Amino acid sequence: MADKGPLWERMVRKHGLRDYPYSQIAAWGFGDFVFASDYDIASDTGKARRLGFTECMDSEEMFIRLFGEFRAQRIIP
């Protein structure tokens, strides 16, 4: 994503978005780590749930809510 700054700037102008610096709009290093791994990443929440941490969040609902908030704040189109 390092080369996408100019594209972001064009999107900001085209859609009248708030002018946040591209480098601050997301945790790009985290995405690089998660999506560009040379090995399988496996995680298990079983132990935490067995120890009483049973609450969970509906990921789809969370993303829909967050994207709606980002749109309302003119951060994304």
N, C-alpha and C positions, 0 to 999 in steps of 0.2 A: 504493500500500500504506500510505500515511501514516495512513489512517483505520482500519486494521485492528487497532490495539493492543487495544481492548476485546474483540474477537473472540478474539485470542490469549490474553488473560487468562482468558476463559471456557473455552477449550480446555485450558489448563493445569490449571484446577480440575477440569474434567470428567474428564480422563484421568490426573490425578495426576502431571503432569509436573514436572520441576525448574523452578523459578521464574526463568528467564532473562528479562531485560528484552527486550521486543519489539524495541526499537531495536538490540539487539546480536545478535539471533538470525540475521541475514543481512545481507549488504552490499546494502541496498535501493537505494542510489544507483546501483550497478553494474547491477542488474536494470532500473532505470528507463532507464539509458543504452542497454542492449542491446535491450530489448524495446519501447521507445517512440521509436525513431529515426525521423526524418522522411525518411531516405534509406536506400538499400540498403548493407549492410555486407558487403563481400567480403574474404575472407582466403585466402591461399594458402601452404601449408607446403612447396611444391615446392623453393624455393631452400634452405631449411634442410635438407631431405632430401638434396638434391644435394651439400650440403657435409658430409654425414656424420651428421646428426642423424636417424637412422632409427628410433629407438625410439618407440613410441607406446603409448598406454593405451586399453584397451577402455572407452569411456565408459559403456556399459550396465553392465558388470561393476563399475566404480568406483562408480556411483550406488547399485547394489544393496548393495554392501559398506558404503558410507557411511550409507545409510538404516538398515541393520541395526545399525550402531554407534550411530547417534543414538537408535534405539528402545531398545537395550540400556542406554543411559545416561539414558533417560527424558527425552530432549530433544524428541522427536516421538512422537505416538501410534502 
